Amino acid sequence: MTREETLNYLNAEAKKRILILDGAMGTMIQRRGLSEEDFRGERFKDWPSPLKGNNDLLSLTQPKVIEEITLEYLHAGADFAGTNTFNSTAISQADYGMEELCYELNKEGAAIARRACDQVTAETPDRPRLVLGSLGPMSKTLSLSPDVNDPGFRAVTFDEVKEAYKTAVEGLIDGGADLLAVETIFDTLNAKAAIFALEEVFDARGYALPVVISGTITDLSGRTLSGQTVEAFWNSIRHVKPFAVGLNCSLGAEGMRPHIAELARVSDTLISAYPNAGLPNEFGEYDETPEMMSAQLGEWAQSGLVNLLGGCCGSTPEHIRAIAEAAAAFPPHEKHEVATAMRLSGLEPVNLI
């Protein structure tokens, strides 16, 4: 489909039904039990630092594994294939000394998802599958100091974050992404740098892709790591007019629900949600079964809270299949008008009505 056809399809489908996101790439990679040699492949066999755990690198060294996982999610009922690019920025890849690979990682990550989507779309041409390019949160933050003795210190600048995201965006678009997700946002200033990068790339290319913006709540107070409430977060990014805004990762479905309800109340766009399969246990694993998770998210759908629904850490194709089945019976959240006002934000919202 052309960009215009994709946007028309998205807008039309979002009015008819709840669209289904995929689940956790990392969880499925862990199931494969890949070795250090698997991560390195032939190309990086002599790389000077350990590479096991750099999941994004598998787009280059084990592309068939990533494509197989993507196909599993699509066949489970996902409308979107998220790209294996969560850490494919120069700032995050610096941990492995692989900053120069970031454009390639994003382009190939999107190309793998593109192939999988095109294959499943050919099987069900009445239901196209779309590539959702993932822009993760980075390993450095603009709002917080890494040095407790120097609160004013920052390990990175706004321009450095923006440029790192810009390279990632270029790669995702060139690899075939249909829309882009700034996701797992724990620092809104990092997200603003990502948004700035998106706007620069869109302006240079003369067209824009739909954008999903997804924050993450770090504790039961309902705030991001940088301290914002859900409404303050929305006030900070609403000017972008995203295709959808939402939350992912966070506290699991039970803990996330009130914050999704709040976001649905204060915003005037589509709502996305993809929580973890519960909170991690003492072994770092996730205990919520597909039946448990789908029962909770099915209630969200029944309550009219969401338009895009899926899973984050700990979720599998079995979870996505159950979520898709639970959501199918209910209509999507209806966008509503929000009164015109000056809406500002610090850690709290400031609405001058």
C-alpha positions as CSV (number, residue, x, y, z in Angstrom):
1,M,0.0,0.0,0.0
2,T,1.0,3.6,-0.5
3,R,1.5,5.8,2.6
4,E,-1.9,7.4,1.9
5,E,-3.6,4.1,1.5
6,T,-2.0,2.8,4.8
7,L,-3.2,5.9,6.7
8,N,-6.7,5.5,5.2
9,Y,-6.8,1.9,6.2
10,L,-5.6,2.5,9.7
11,N,-8.2,5.3,10.3
12,A,-11.0,3.1,8.9
13,E,-10.1,0.0,10.8
14,A,-9.6,1.9,14.0
15,K,-13.2,3.0,13.9
16,K,-14.4,-0.5,13.4
17,R,-12.4,-2.6,15.8
18,I,-9.6,-2.8,18.4
19,L,-6.3,-3.3,16.5
20,I,-3.9,-5.8,17.9
21,L,-0.2,-5.2,18.7
22,D,2.3,-8.0,19.0
23,G,4.1,-9.2,22.1
24,A,7.6,-9.3,23.6
25,M,10.5,-9.9,21.2
26,G,12.9,-10.4,24.0
27,T,10.8,-13.1,25.7
28,M,10.7,-15.1,22.5
29,I,14.5,-14.6,21.8
30,Q,15.2,-15.9,25.3
31,R,13.1,-19.0,24.5
32,R,15.6,-19.8,21.7
33,G,18.5,-20.2,24.1
34,L,20.9,-18.5,21.8
35,S,24.7,-18.7,22.5
36,E,27.3,-16.0,22.3
37,E,28.4,-17.6,19.0
38,D,24.8,-17.3,17.7
39,F,24.8,-13.6,18.5
40,R,28.1,-13.0,16.9
41,G,27.5,-14.9,13.7
42,E,30.3,-15.1,11.1
43,R,30.4,-11.3,10.6
44,F,31.2,-10.4,14.3
45,K,33.0,-13.5,15.4
46,D,36.1,-11.5,16.3
47,W,34.3,-8.5,17.9
48,P,36.3,-7.4,21.0
49,S,33.4,-7.2,23.5
50,P,30.7,-9.8,24.5
51,L,27.6,-9.5,22.3
52,K,25.1,-12.0,23.9
53,G,22.1,-10.0,25.0
54,N,22.3,-7.5,22.2
55,N,19.0,-8.7,20.8
56,D,18.9,-6.0,18.1
57,L,22.1,-7.4,16.5
58,L,20.2,-10.6,15.7
59,S,18.6,-8.8,12.8
60,L,22.0,-9.0,11.2
61,T,23.3,-12.3,12.5
62,Q,20.2,-14.4,12.9
63,P,17.5,-12.7,10.7
64,K,15.6,-16.0,10.2
65,V,15.1,-16.2,14.0
66,I,13.6,-12.7,14.1
67,E,11.4,-13.3,11.1
68,E,10.1,-16.6,12.6
69,I,9.2,-14.8,15.8
70,T,7.5,-12.0,13.9
71,L,5.5,-14.5,11.9
72,E,4.4,-16.3,15.0
73,Y,2.9,-13.0,16.3
74,L,1.2,-12.2,13.1
75,H,-0.3,-15.6,12.8
76,A,-1.5,-15.2,16.4
77,G,-3.6,-12.3,15.3
78,A,-1.4,-9.2,15.5
79,D,-2.1,-6.4,13.0
80,F,1.3,-4.8,13.6
81,A,4.8,-6.3,13.6
82,G,7.1,-4.3,15.9
83,T,10.6,-4.1,14.7
84,N,13.5,-5.6,16.5
85,T,15.1,-2.2,17.1
86,F,14.3,-1.3,20.7
87,N,18.0,-0.5,21.4
88,S,19.1,0.4,18.0
89,T,20.4,3.9,18.7
90,A,24.0,5.0,19.0
91,I,23.6,5.8,22.7
92,S,22.4,2.4,23.6
93,Q,24.6,0.5,21.2
94,A,27.6,2.2,22.7
95,D,27.5,-0.5,25.4
96,Y,28.7,-2.9,22.7
97,G,30.9,-0.5,20.7
98,M,28.4,-0.7,17.8
99,E,27.3,2.9,17.3
100,E,28.2,2.9,13.6
101,L,25.8,0.0,12.9
102,C,22.6,1.8,14.0
103,Y,21.3,2.8,10.6
104,E,21.8,-0.7,9.3
105,L,20.2,-2.2,12.5
106,N,17.1,-0.1,12.0
107,K,16.9,-0.7,8.2
108,E,17.3,-4.4,8.5
109,G,15.0,-4.7,11.5
110,A,12.3,-3.0,9.5
111,A,13.0,-5.0,6.4
112,I,12.6,-8.3,8.3
113,A,9.2,-7.1,9.7
114,R,8.3,-5.9,6.2
115,R,8.9,-9.3,4.7
116,A,6.8,-11.0,7.4
117,C,4.0,-8.5,7.1
118,D,3.9,-8.9,3.3
119,Q,3.8,-12.7,3.6
120,V,0.9,-12.7,6.0
121,T,-0.9,-10.0,4.0
122,A,-0.6,-12.2,1.0
123,E,-2.3,-15.0,2.9
124,T,-5.1,-12.6,4.1
125,P,-5.3,-9.7,1.7
126,D,-8.5,-8.3,3.3
127,R,-6.4,-7.7,6.4
128,P,-3.1,-6.0,5.7
129,R,-0.4,-6.3,8.3
130,L,1.7,-3.2,9.1
131,V,5.3,-2.6,10.3
132,L,5.5,-0.6,13.5
133,G,9.0,0.8,13.8
134,S,10.3,0.7,17.4
135,L,12.2,3.7,18.9
136,G,13.1,2.7,22.4
137,P,14.0,4.9,25.4
138,M,17.9,4.8,25.3
139,S,20.3,3.9,28.1
140,K,20.9,7.6,29.1
141,T,18.4,10.2,30.3
142,L,18.2,13.9,29.8
143,S,16.1,14.7,32.9
144,L,18.1,12.8,35.5
145,S,21.7,12.9,36.7
146,P,23.6,9.5,36.8
147,D,25.7,11.0,39.6
148,V,24.0,11.4,43.0
149,N,26.6,13.8,44.1
150,D,26.0,16.1,41.1
151,P,22.3,16.6,40.4
152,G,23.0,19.0,37.5
153,F,25.2,16.6,35.6
154,R,23.9,15.0,32.4
155,A,25.7,12.2,30.6
156,V,24.2,13.2,27.2
157,T,22.9,16.4,25.5
158,F,19.5,17.0,23.9
159,D,21.2,17.3,20.4
160,E,23.1,14.0,20.9
161,V,19.8,12.2,21.8
162,K,18.0,13.8,18.8
163,E,20.7,12.9,16.4
164,A,20.8,9.3,17.6
165,Y,17.0,9.0,17.1
166,K,17.3,10.7,13.7
167,T,19.6,8.0,12.4
168,A,17.2,5.3,13.7
169,V,14.2,7.0,12.1
170,E,16.0,7.2,8.7
171,G,16.8,3.5,8.9
172,L,13.3,2.4,9.9
173,I,11.7,4.4,7.1
174,D,14.1,3.1,4.5
175,G,13.5,-0.4,5.7
176,G,9.8,-0.2,5.1
177,A,8.1,0.9,8.4
178,D,4.5,2.0,8.0
179,L,4.3,3.8,11.3
180,L,6.6,4.6,14.1
181,A,6.4,4.1,17.9
182,V,8.3,6.2,20.4
183,E,7.9,3.7,23.2
184,T,8.6,2.8,26.8
185,I,9.1,6.5,27.6
186,F,10.3,7.0,31.2
187,D,11.8,10.4,30.5
188,T,9.6,12.8,28.5
189,L,12.6,15.0,27.6
190,N,14.1,12.0,25.7
191,A,10.8,11.5,24.0
192,K,10.8,15.2,23.0
193,A,14.2,14.7,21.4
194,A,12.8,11.7,19.5
195,I,9.8,13.7,18.4
196,F,12.1,16.5,17.2
197,A,14.1,13.9,15.2
198,L,10.9,12.6,13.7
199,E,9.8,16.1,12.6
200,E,13.2,16.9,11.1
201,V,13.1,13.6,9.1
202,F,9.5,14.1,8.0
203,D,10.2,17.7,6.9
204,A,13.3,16.7,4.9
205,R,11.4,13.9,3.2
206,G,8.2,15.9,2.5
207,Y,5.9,13.4,4.1
208,A,5.1,12.0,7.6
209,L,4.2,8.6,9.0
210,P,1.7,8.0,11.7
211,V,3.3,8.0,15.2
212,V,2.4,6.2,18.3
213,I,3.7,7.6,21.6
214,S,3.8,5.2,24.6
215,G,5.0,6.1,28.1
216,T,5.7,3.8,31.0
217,I,4.7,4.2,34.6
218,T,7.4,3.1,37.1
219,D,5.5,2.7,40.4
220,L,2.0,2.8,41.9
221,S,2.1,6.6,42.3
222,G,1.3,6.7,38.6
223,R,4.3,8.7,37.5
224,T,7.1,8.2,34.9
225,L,10.6,7.9,36.1
226,S,11.2,11.6,35.5
227,G,8.2,12.3,37.7
228,Q,5.3,13.2,35.5
229,T,1.7,12.1,36.0
230,V,-0.2,10.7,33.1
231,E,-2.0,13.9,32.3
232,A,1.2,16.0,32.5
233,F,2.9,13.5,30.1
234,W,0.0,14.0,27.7
235,N,0.1,17.7,28.0
236,S,3.9,17.5,27.1
237,I,3.4,15.6,23.9
238,R,-0.2,16.4,22.7
239,H,1.1,19.0,20.2
240,V,2.5,16.2,18.1
241,K,-1.1,15.0,17.3
242,P,-0.1,11.4,17.5
243,F,-2.0,8.6,15.8
244,A,-2.3,7.0,19.2
245,V,-1.0,7.7,22.7
246,G,-0.7,5.1,25.4
247,L,1.3,3.1,28.0
248,N,3.4,0.0,27.8
249,C,5.5,-2.2,30.0
250,S,5.0,-0.7,33.5
251,L,3.1,-2.5,36.2
252,G,1.3,-5.3,34.4
253,A,-2.4,-5.0,33.4
254,E,-3.8,-4.7,36.9
255,G,-1.6,-1.8,37.9
256,M,-1.8,-0.1,34.5
257,R,-5.6,0.0,34.2
258,P,-6.3,3.2,36.2
259,H,-3.6,5.1,34.2
260,I,-5.0,4.0,30.9
261,A,-8.4,5.1,32.0
262,E,-7.0,8.5,32.9
263,L,-5.2,8.8,29.6
264,A,-8.5,7.9,27.7
265,R,-10.2,10.6,29.8
266,V,-7.8,13.5,29.1
267,S,-6.7,12.9,25.5
268,D,-8.4,13.4,22.2
269,T,-6.7,10.6,20.2
270,L,-6.6,6.8,20.0
271,I,-5.4,4.9,23.0
272,S,-2.8,2.1,22.9
273,A,-1.9,-0.3,25.7
274,Y,0.5,-3.2,25.9
275,P,1.4,-4.1,29.5
276,N,3.7,-6.7,30.8
277,A,2.4,-10.2,31.7
278,G,2.3,-9.1,35.3
279,L,5.2,-8.1,37.4
280,P,8.4,-10.1,37.3
281,N,8.8,-12.7,40.0
282,E,12.0,-13.4,42.0
283,F,13.5,-15.2,39.0
284,G,12.8,-12.3,36.7
285,E,10.0,-14.2,34.9
286,Y,6.4,-13.3,34.3
287,D,3.7,-15.4,35.7
288,E,0.5,-14.2,34.0
289,T,-0.9,-16.8,31.7
290,P,-2.6,-15.9,28.4
291,E,-5.9,-16.6,30.1
292,M,-5.2,-14.3,33.0
293,M,-3.9,-11.5,30.9
294,S,-6.6,-11.7,28.3
295,A,-9.3,-11.6,31.0
296,Q,-7.9,-8.3,32.3
297,L,-7.4,-6.7,28.9
298,G,-10.8,-8.0,27.7
299,E,-12.3,-5.9,30.5
300,W,-10.5,-2.9,29.2
301,A,-11.9,-3.5,25.8
302,Q,-15.4,-4.0,27.3
303,S,-15.1,-0.7,29.1
304,G,-14.2,1.2,25.9
305,L,-10.7,2.3,27.0
306,V,-8.5,1.1,24.1
307,N,-8.0,1.2,20.3
308,L,-4.6,-0.7,20.1
309,L,-4.0,-3.6,22.5
310,G,-1.1,-6.0,22.9
311,G,1.6,-7.2,25.3
312,C,5.0,-6.3,26.5
313,C,7.6,-8.1,28.6
314,G,6.6,-11.8,29.3
315,S,3.9,-11.9,26.6
316,T,4.1,-14.5,23.8
317,P,2.1,-15.4,20.7
318,E,-0.2,-17.4,23.0
319,H,-0.9,-14.2,25.0
320,I,-1.6,-12.2,21.8
321,R,-3.9,-14.8,20.4
322,A,-5.9,-14.8,23.7
323,I,-6.0,-11.0,23.8
324,A,-7.1,-10.7,20.2
325,E,-10.0,-13.2,20.9
326,A,-11.0,-11.3,24.1
327,A,-11.0,-7.9,22.4
328,A,-12.8,-9.0,19.2
329,A,-16.3,-8.8,20.8
330,F,-16.1,-5.1,21.8
331,P,-16.0,-1.8,19.9
332,P,-13.0,0.5,20.1
333,H,-12.6,3.5,22.3
334,E,-14.2,6.5,20.8
335,K,-12.1,9.7,20.5
336,H,-13.7,12.6,22.1
337,E,-13.4,16.4,22.0
338,V,-11.3,18.0,24.7
339,A,-12.2,21.6,25.6
340,T,-9.8,24.2,24.2
341,A,-7.5,25.5,26.9
342,M,-3.9,26.3,27.6
343,R,-2.6,23.0,28.9
344,L,0.9,23.1,30.4
345,S,2.9,20.6,32.4
346,G,5.7,20.2,34.8
347,L,5.5,17.2,37.0
348,E,1.8,18.0,37.3
349,P,-0.6,19.3,34.7
350,V,-1.5,23.0,34.6
351,N,-4.7,23.5,32.7
352,L,-5.9,27.1,32.3
353,I,-9.5,26.8,31.3
